[in-house]
Amino acid sequence: MEIQSVEDRPDASFRRLTGVRKRTFHEMVPVLHTAEVCRKERGGKPNHLAVATRLLMTLEYWREYRTYLHIG
């Protein structure tokens, strides 16, 4: 699921889907982006998905233990 498709949802619906509030989600993205930049300094393959999309997938997985087939 792309971040754009859930961005328009109300906060209650977003929280029910992911387990966190939108505000918390938007605070988590820069922290993960900074950590990824530090990790990528050592090299590695580039990611095809944005940090926000990967975070959304992770939160949905932890929330409902859905398979990646359903999340994607």
Distance bins in CASP14 RR format, pairs under 12 A and 6 or more apart:
PFRMAT RR
TARGET T0000
AUTHOR 0000-0000-0000
RMODE 2
METHOD distances of the structure
MODEL  1
1 7 0 0 0 0 0 1 0 0 0 0 0
1 9 0 0 0 0 0 1 0 0 0 0 0
1 14 0 0 0 0 0 1 0 0 0 0 0
1 17 0 0 0 0 1 0 0 0 0 0 0
1 18 0 0 0 0 0 1 0 0 0 0 0
1 49 0 0 0 0 0 1 0 0 0 0 0
1 52 0 0 0 0 0 1 0 0 0 0 0
1 53 0 0 0 0 1 0 0 0 0 0 0
1 54 0 0 0 0 0 1 0 0 0 0 0
1 55 0 0 0 0 0 1 0 0 0 0 0
1 56 1 0 0 1 0 0 0 0 0 0 0
1 57 1 0 0 1 0 0 0 0 0 0 0
1 58 0 0 0 0 0 1 0 0 0 0 0
1 59 0 0 0 0 0 1 0 0 0 0 0
1 60 1 0 0 1 0 0 0 0 0 0 0
1 61 0 0 0 0 0 1 0 0 0 0 0
1 64 0 0 0 0 0 1 0 0 0 0 0
1 66 0 0 0 0 1 0 0 0 0 0 0
1 68 0 0 0 0 0 1 0 0 0 0 0
1 69 0 0 0 0 0 1 0 0 0 0 0
1 70 0 0 0 0 1 0 0 0 0 0 0
1 71 1 0 0 1 0 0 0 0 0 0 0
1 72 1 0 0 1 0 0 0 0 0 0 0
2 8 0 0 0 0 0 1 0 0 0 0 0
2 49 0 0 0 0 1 0 0 0 0 0 0
2 50 0 0 0 0 1 0 0 0 0 0 0
2 52 0 0 0 0 1 0 0 0 0 0 0
2 53 1 0 0 1 0 0 0 0 0 0 0
2 54 0 0 0 0 0 1 0 0 0 0 0
2 56 0 0 0 0 1 0 0 0 0 0 0
2 57 0 0 0 0 1 0 0 0 0 0 0
2 60 0 0 0 0 0 1 0 0 0 0 0
2 71 0 0 0 0 0 1 0 0 0 0 0
2 72 0 0 0 0 1 0 0 0 0 0 0
3 9 0 0 0 0 0 1 0 0 0 0 0
3 14 0 0 0 0 0 1 0 0 0 0 0
3 17 0 0 0 0 0 1 0 0 0 0 0
3 18 0 0 0 0 0 1 0 0 0 0 0
3 22 0 0 0 0 0 1 0 0 0 0 0
3 25 0 0 0 0 1 0 0 0 0 0 0
3 26 0 0 0 0 0 1 0 0 0 0 0
3 29 0 0 0 0 1 0 0 0 0 0 0
3 49 0 0 0 0 1 0 0 0 0 0 0
3 50 1 0 0 1 0 0 0 0 0 0 0
3 51 0 0 0 0 1 0 0 0 0 0 0
3 52 1 0 1 0 0 0 0 0 0 0 0
3 53 1 0 1 0 0 0 0 0 0 0 0
3 54 0 0 0 0 1 0 0 0 0 0 0
3 55 0 0 0 0 1 0 0 0 0 0 0
3 56 1 0 1 0 0 0 0 0 0 0 0
3 57 0 0 0 0 1 0 0 0 0 0 0
3 59 0 0 0 0 0 1 0 0 0 0 0
3 60 0 0 0 0 0 1 0 0 0 0 0
4 50 0 0 0 0 0 1 0 0 0 0 0
4 52 0 0 0 0 1 0 0 0 0 0 0
4 53 0 0 0 0 1 0 0 0 0 0 0
4 56 0 0 0 0 0 1 0 0 0 0 0
5 13 0 0 0 0 0 1 0 0 0 0 0
5 14 0 0 0 0 0 1 0 0 0 0 0
5 17 0 0 0 0 0 1 0 0 0 0 0
5 52 0 0 0 0 0 1 0 0 0 0 0
5 53 0 0 0 0 0 1 0 0 0 0 0
5 56 0 0 0 0 1 0 0 0 0 0 0
5 60 0 0 0 0 0 1 0 0 0 0 0
5 71 0 0 0 0 0 1 0 0 0 0 0
5 72 0 0 0 0 0 1 0 0 0 0 0
6 13 0 0 0 0 1 0 0 0 0 0 0
6 14 1 0 0 1 0 0 0 0 0 0 0
6 15 0 0 0 0 0 1 0 0 0 0 0
6 16 0 0 0 0 0 1 0 0 0 0 0
6 17 1 0 0 1 0 0 0 0 0 0 0
6 18 1 0 0 1 0 0 0 0 0 0 0
6 19 0 0 0 0 0 1 0 0 0 0 0
6 20 0 0 0 0 0 1 0 0 0 0 0
6 22 0 0 0 0 1 0 0 0 0 0 0
6 25 0 0 0 0 1 0 0 0 0 0 0
6 52 0 0 0 0 0 1 0 0 0 0 0
6 53 0 0 0 0 0 1 0 0 0 0 0
6 55 0 0 0 0 0 1 0 0 0 0 0
6 56 1 0 0 1 0 0 0 0 0 0 0
6 57 0 0 0 0 0 1 0 0 0 0 0
6 59 0 0 0 0 0 1 0 0 0 0 0
6 60 0 0 0 0 1 0 0 0 0 0 0
6 71 0 0 0 0 0 1 0 0 0 0 0
7 13 0 0 0 0 0 1 0 0 0 0 0
7 14 0 0 0 0 1 0 0 0 0 0 0
7 17 0 0 0 0 0 1 0 0 0 0 0
7 18 0 0 0 0 0 1 0 0 0 0 0
7 22 0 0 0 0 1 0 0 0 0 0 0
7 25 0 0 0 0 1 0 0 0 0 0 0
7 26 0 0 0 0 1 0 0 0 0 0 0
7 29 0 0 0 0 0 1 0 0 0 0 0
7 52 0 0 0 0 1 0 0 0 0 0 0
7 53 0 0 0 0 0 1 0 0 0 0 0
7 56 0 0 0 0 1 0 0 0 0 0 0
8 14 0 0 0 0 1 0 0 0 0 0 0
8 22 0 0 0 0 0 1 0 0 0 0 0
9 15 0 0 0 0 1 0 0 0 0 0 0
9 16 0 0 0 0 1 0 0 0 0 0 0
9 17 1 0 0 1 0 0 0 0 0 0 0
9 18 0 0 0 0 1 0 0 0 0 0 0
9 21 0 0 0 0 0 1 0 0 0 0 0
9 22 0 0 0 0 1 0 0 0 0 0 0
9 25 0 0 0 0 0 1 0 0 0 0 0
9 56 0 0 0 0 0 1 0 0 0 0 0
10 16 0 0 0 0 1 0 0 0 0 0 0
10 17 0 0 0 0 0 1 0 0 0 0 0
10 21 0 0 0 0 0 1 0 0 0 0 0
10 22 0 0 0 0 1 0 0 0 0 0 0
11 17 0 0 0 0 0 1 0 0 0 0 0
11 18 0 0 0 0 0 1 0 0 0 0 0
11 19 0 0 0 0 0 1 0 0 0 0 0
11 20 0 0 0 0 0 1 0 0 0 0 0
11 21 1 0 1 0 0 0 0 0 0 0 0
11 22 1 0 1 0 0 0 0 0 0 0 0
11 23 0 0 0 0 1 0 0 0 0 0 0
11 24 0 0 0 0 0 1 0 0 0 0 0
11 25 0 0 0 0 0 1 0 0 0 0 0
11 26 0 0 0 0 0 1 0 0 0 0 0
12 18 0 0 0 0 0 1 0 0 0 0 0
12 19 0 0 0 0 0 1 0 0 0 0 0
12 21 0 0 0 0 1 0 0 0 0 0 0
12 22 0 0 0 0 0 1 0 0 0 0 0
13 19 0 0 0 0 0 1 0 0 0 0 0
13 21 0 0 0 0 0 1 0 0 0 0 0
13 22 0 0 0 0 1 0 0 0 0 0 0
14 20 0 0 0 0 1 0 0 0 0 0 0
14 21 1 0 0 1 0 0 0 0 0 0 0
14 22 1 0 1 0 0 0 0 0 0 0 0
14 23 0 0 0 0 1 0 0 0 0 0 0
14 24 0 0 0 0 1 0 0 0 0 0 0
14 25 1 0 0 1 0 0 0 0 0 0 0
14 26 0 0 0 0 0 1 0 0 0 0 0
14 56 0 0 0 0 1 0 0 0 0 0 0
14 59 0 0 0 0 1 0 0 0 0 0 0
14 60 0 0 0 0 0 1 0 0 0 0 0
14 63 0 0 0 0 0 1 0 0 0 0 0
15 21 1 0 1 0 0 0 0 0 0 0 0
15 22 1 0 0 1 0 0 0 0 0 0 0
15 23 0 0 0 0 0 1 0 0 0 0 0
15 24 0 0 0 0 1 0 0 0 0 0 0
15 25 0 0 0 0 1 0 0 0 0 0 0
15 59 0 0 0 0 0 1 0 0 0 0 0
15 63 0 0 0 0 1 0 0 0 0 0 0
16 22 0 0 0 0 0 1 0 0 0 0 0
16 59 0 0 0 0 0 1 0 0 0 0 0
16 60 0 0 0 0 0 1 0 0 0 0 0
16 63 0 0 0 0 1 0 0 0 0 0 0
16 64 0 0 0 0 0 1 0 0 0 0 0
17 25 0 0 0 0 0 1 0 0 0 0 0
17 56 0 0 0 0 1 0 0 0 0 0 0
17 57 0 0 0 0 0 1 0 0 0 0 0
17 59 0 0 0 0 1 0 0 0 0 0 0
17 60 1 0 0 1 0 0 0 0 0 0 0
17 61 0 0 0 0 0 1 0 0 0 0 0
17 62 0 0 0 0 0 1 0 0 0 0 0
17 63 1 0 0 1 0 0 0 0 0 0 0
17 64 0 0 0 0 1 0 0 0 0 0 0
17 66 0 0 0 0 0 1 0 0 0 0 0
17 71 0 0 0 0 0 1 0 0 0 0 0
18 24 0 0 0 0 1 0 0 0 0 0 0
18 25 1 0 0 1 0 0 0 0 0 0 0
18 26 0 0 0 0 0 1 0 0 0 0 0
18 28 0 0 0 0 0 1 0 0 0 0 0
18 52 0 0 0 0 0 1 0 0 0 0 0
18 55 0 0 0 0 1 0 0 0 0 0 0
18 56 1 0 0 1 0 0 0 0 0 0 0
18 57 0 0 0 0 1 0 0 0 0 0 0
18 58 0 0 0 0 1 0 0 0 0 0 0
18 59 1 0 1 0 0 0 0 0 0 0 0
18 60 1 0 0 1 0 0 0 0 0 0 0
18 61 0 0 0 0 0 1 0 0 0 0 0
18 62 0 0 0 0 1 0 0 0 0 0 0
18 63 1 0 1 0 0 0 0 0 0 0 0
18 64 0 0 0 0 1 0 0 0 0 0 0
18 66 0 0 0 0 0 1 0 0 0 0 0
18 71 0 0 0 0 0 1 0 0 0 0 0
19 25 0 0 0 0 1 0 0 0 0 0 0
19 28 0 0 0 0 0 1 0 0 0 0 0
19 55 0 0 0 0 0 1 0 0 0 0 0
19 56 0 0 0 0 0 1 0 0 0 0 0
19 58 0 0 0 0 0 1 0 0 0 0 0
19 59 1 0 0 1 0 0 0 0 0 0 0
19 60 0 0 0 0 1 0 0 0 0 0 0
19 61 0 0 0 0 0 1 0 0 0 0 0
19 62 0 0 0 0 1 0 0 0 0 0 0
19 63 1 0 1 0 0 0 0 0 0 0 0
19 64 0 0 0 0 1 0 0 0 0 0 0
20 26 0 0 0 0 1 0 0 0 0 0 0
20 27 0 0 0 0 1 0 0 0 0 0 0
20 28 1 0 0 1 0 0 0 0 0 0 0
20 29 0 0 0 0 0 1 0 0 0 0 0
20 55 0 0 0 0 1 0 0 0 0 0 0
20 56 0 0 0 0 0 1 0 0 0 0 0
20 58 0 0 0 0 0 1 0 0 0 0 0
20 59 1 0 0 1 0 0 0 0 0 0 0
20 60 0 0 0 0 0 1 0 0 0 0 0
20 62 0 0 0 0 1 0 0 0 0 0 0
20 63 0 0 0 0 1 0 0 0 0 0 0
21 27 0 0 0 0 1 0 0 0 0 0 0
21 28 0 0 0 0 0 1 0 0 0 0 0
21 59 0 0 0 0 0 1 0 0 0 0 0
22 28 0 0 0 0 0 1 0 0 0 0 0
22 29 0 0 0 0 0 1 0 0 0 0 0
22 52 0 0 0 0 0 1 0 0 0 0 0
22 56 0 0 0 0 0 1 0 0 0 0 0
22 59 0 0 0 0 0 1 0 0 0 0 0
23 29 0 0 0 0 0 1 0 0 0 0 0
24 31 0 0 0 0 0 1 0 0 0 0 0
24 55 0 0 0 0 0 1 0 0 0 0 0
24 59 0 0 0 0 1 0 0 0 0 0 0
25 31 0 0 0 0 0 1 0 0 0 0 0
25 32 0 0 0 0 0 1 0 0 0 0 0
25 51 0 0 0 0 0 1 0 0 0 0 0
25 52 1 0 0 1 0 0 0 0 0 0 0
25 53 0 0 0 0 0 1 0 0 0 0 0
25 55 1 0 0 1 0 0 0 0 0 0 0
25 56 1 0 0 1 0 0 0 0 0 0 0
25 58 0 0 0 0 0 1 0 0 0 0 0
25 59 1 0 0 1 0 0 0 0 0 0 0
25 60 0 0 0 0 0 1 0 0 0 0 0
26 32 0 0 0 0 0 1 0 0 0 0 0
26 33 0 0 0 0 0 1 0 0 0 0 0
26 51 0 0 0 0 0 1 0 0 0 0 0
26 52 0 0 0 0 1 0 0 0 0 0 0
26 55 0 0 0 0 0 1 0 0 0 0 0
26 56 0 0 0 0 0 1 0 0 0 0 0
27 33 0 0 0 0 0 1 0 0 0 0 0
27 52 0 0 0 0 0 1 0 0 0 0 0
27 55 0 0 0 0 0 1 0 0 0 0 0
28 34 0 0 0 0 0 1 0 0 0 0 0
28 35 0 0 0 0 0 1 0 0 0 0 0
28 51 0 0 0 0 1 0 0 0 0 0 0
28 52 0 0 0 0 1 0 0 0 0 0 0
28 54 0 0 0 0 0 1 0 0 0 0 0
28 55 1 0 0 1 0 0 0 0 0 0 0
28 56 0 0 0 0 0 1 0 0 0 0 0
28 58 0 0 0 0 1 0 0 0 0 0 0
28 59 0 0 0 0 1 0 0 0 0 0 0
29 35 0 0 0 0 0 1 0 0 0 0 0
29 36 0 0 0 0 0 1 0 0 0 0 0
29 50 0 0 0 0 1 0 0 0 0 0 0
29 51 1 0 1 0 0 0 0 0 0 0 0
29 52 1 0 1 0 0 0 0 0 0 0 0
29 53 0 0 0 0 0 1 0 0 0 0 0
29 54 0 0 0 0 1 0 0 0 0 0 0
29 55 1 0 0 1 0 0 0 0 0 0 0
29 56 0 0 0 0 1 0 0 0 0 0 0
29 58 0 0 0 0 0 1 0 0 0 0 0
29 59 0 0 0 0 0 1 0 0 0 0 0
30 36 0 0 0 0 0 1 0 0 0 0 0
30 37 0 0 0 0 0 1 0 0 0 0 0
30 51 0 0 0 0 1 0 0 0 0 0 0
30 52 0 0 0 0 0 1 0 0 0 0 0
30 55 0 0 0 0 0 1 0 0 0 0 0
31 37 0 0 0 0 0 1 0 0 0 0 0
31 38 0 0 0 0 0 1 0 0 0 0 0
31 51 0 0 0 0 1 0 0 0 0 0 0
31 52 0 0 0 0 0 1 0 0 0 0 0
31 55 0 0 0 0 1 0 0 0 0 0 0
32 38 0 0 0 0 0 1 0 0 0 0 0
32 39 0 0 0 0 0 1 0 0 0 0 0
32 47 0 0 0 0 0 1 0 0 0 0 0
32 50 0 0 0 0 0 1 0 0 0 0 0
32 51 1 0 1 0 0 0 0 0 0 0 0
32 52 0 0 0 0 1 0 0 0 0 0 0
32 53 0 0 0 0 0 1 0 0 0 0 0
32 54 1 0 0 1 0 0 0 0 0 0 0
32 55 1 0 0 1 0 0 0 0 0 0 0
32 56 0 0 0 0 0 1 0 0 0 0 0
32 58 0 0 0 0 1 0 0 0 0 0 0
32 59 0 0 0 0 0 1 0 0 0 0 0
33 39 0 0 0 0 0 1 0 0 0 0 0
33 40 0 0 0 0 0 1 0 0 0 0 0
33 47 0 0 0 0 0 1 0 0 0 0 0
33 50 0 0 0 0 1 0 0 0 0 0 0
33 51 1 0 1 0 0 0 0 0 0 0 0
33 52 0 0 0 0 1 0 0 0 0 0 0
33 54 0 0 0 0 0 1 0 0 0 0 0
33 55 0 0 0 0 1 0 0 0 0 0 0
34 40 0 0 0 0 0 1 0 0 0 0 0
34 41 0 0 0 0 0 1 0 0 0 0 0
34 51 0 0 0 0 1 0 0 0 0 0 0
35 41 0 0 0 0 0 1 0 0 0 0 0
35 51 0 0 0 0 1 0 0 0 0 0 0
35 54 0 0 0 0 0 1 0 0 0 0 0
35 55 0 0 0 0 0 1 0 0 0 0 0
36 42 0 0 0 0 0 1 0 0 0 0 0
36 43 0 0 0 0 0 1 0 0 0 0 0
36 44 0 0 0 0 0 1 0 0 0 0 0
36 46 0 0 0 0 0 1 0 0 0 0 0
36 47 1 0 0 1 0 0 0 0 0 0 0
36 49 0 0 0 0 0 1 0 0 0 0 0
36 50 0 0 0 0 0 1 0 0 0 0 0
36 51 1 0 0 1 0 0 0 0 0 0 0
36 52 0 0 0 0 0 1 0 0 0 0 0
36 54 0 0 0 0 1 0 0 0 0 0 0
36 55 0 0 0 0 0 1 0 0 0 0 0
37 43 0 0 0 0 0 1 0 0 0 0 0
37 47 0 0 0 0 0 1 0 0 0 0 0
37 51 0 0 0 0 1 0 0 0 0 0 0
39 45 0 0 0 0 0 1 0 0 0 0 0
39 46 0 0 0 0 0 1 0 0 0 0 0
39 47 0 0 0 0 0 1 0 0 0 0 0
39 51 0 0 0 0 0 1 0 0 0 0 0
40 46 0 0 0 0 1 0 0 0 0 0 0
40 47 0 0 0 0 1 0 0 0 0 0 0
40 51 0 0 0 0 0 1 0 0 0 0 0
47 53 0 0 0 0 1 0 0 0 0 0 0
47 54 1 0 0 1 0 0 0 0 0 0 0
47 55 0 0 0 0 0 1 0 0 0 0 0
47 57 0 0 0 0 0 1 0 0 0 0 0
48 54 0 0 0 0 1 0 0 0 0 0 0
49 55 0 0 0 0 1 0 0 0 0 0 0
49 56 0 0 0 0 1 0 0 0 0 0 0
49 57 1 0 0 1 0 0 0 0 0 0 0
49 58 0 0 0 0 0 1 0 0 0 0 0
49 68 0 0 0 0 0 1 0 0 0 0 0
49 71 0 0 0 0 0 1 0 0 0 0 0
49 72 0 0 0 0 0 1 0 0 0 0 0
50 56 0 0 0 0 1 0 0 0 0 0 0
50 57 0 0 0 0 0 1 0 0 0 0 0
51 57 0 0 0 0 0 1 0 0 0 0 0
51 58 0 0 0 0 0 1 0 0 0 0 0
52 58 0 0 0 0 0 1 0 0 0 0 0
52 59 0 0 0 0 0 1 0 0 0 0 0
53 59 0 0 0 0 0 1 0 0 0 0 0
53 60 0 0 0 0 0 1 0 0 0 0 0
53 71 0 0 0 0 0 1 0 0 0 0 0
53 72 0 0 0 0 1 0 0 0 0 0 0
54 60 0 0 0 0 0 1 0 0 0 0 0
54 61 0 0 0 0 0 1 0 0 0 0 0
54 68 0 0 0 0 0 1 0 0 0 0 0
54 71 0 0 0 0 0 1 0 0 0 0 0
54 72 0 0 0 0 0 1 0 0 0 0 0
55 61 0 0 0 0 0 1 0 0 0 0 0
55 62 0 0 0 0 0 1 0 0 0 0 0
56 62 0 0 0 0 0 1 0 0 0 0 0
56 63 0 0 0 0 0 1 0 0 0 0 0
56 71 0 0 0 0 1 0 0 0 0 0 0
56 72 0 0 0 0 0 1 0 0 0 0 0
57 63 0 0 0 0 0 1 0 0 0 0 0
57 64 0 0 0 0 0 1 0 0 0 0 0
57 66 0 0 0 0 1 0 0 0 0 0 0
57 67 0 0 0 0 0 1 0 0 0 0 0
57 68 1 0 0 1 0 0 0 0 0 0 0
57 69 0 0 0 0 0 1 0 0 0 0 0
57 70 0 0 0 0 0 1 0 0 0 0 0
57 71 1 0 1 0 0 0 0 0 0 0 0
57 72 1 0 0 1 0 0 0 0 0 0 0
58 64 0 0 0 0 0 1 0 0 0 0 0
58 65 0 0 0 0 0 1 0 0 0 0 0
58 66 0 0 0 0 0 1 0 0 0 0 0
58 68 0 0 0 0 0 1 0 0 0 0 0
58 71 0 0 0 0 1 0 0 0 0 0 0
59 65 0 0 0 0 0 1 0 0 0 0 0
59 66 0 0 0 0 0 1 0 0 0 0 0
59 71 0 0 0 0 1 0 0 0 0 0 0
60 66 1 0 0 1 0 0 0 0 0 0 0
60 67 0 0 0 0 0 1 0 0 0 0 0
60 68 0 0 0 0 1 0 0 0 0 0 0
60 70 0 0 0 0 1 0 0 0 0 0 0
60 71 1 0 1 0 0 0 0 0 0 0 0
60 72 0 0 0 0 1 0 0 0 0 0 0
61 67 0 0 0 0 1 0 0 0 0 0 0
61 68 1 0 0 1 0 0 0 0 0 0 0
61 69 0 0 0 0 0 1 0 0 0 0 0
61 70 0 0 0 0 1 0 0 0 0 0 0
61 71 1 0 0 1 0 0 0 0 0 0 0
61 72 0 0 0 0 0 1 0 0 0 0 0
62 71 0 0 0 0 0 1 0 0 0 0 0
63 71 0 0 0 0 0 1 0 0 0 0 0
64 70 0 0 0 0 1 0 0 0 0 0 0
64 71 0 0 0 0 1 0 0 0 0 0 0
65 71 0 0 0 0 0 1 0 0 0 0 0
66 72 0 0 0 0 1 0 0 0 0 0 0
END
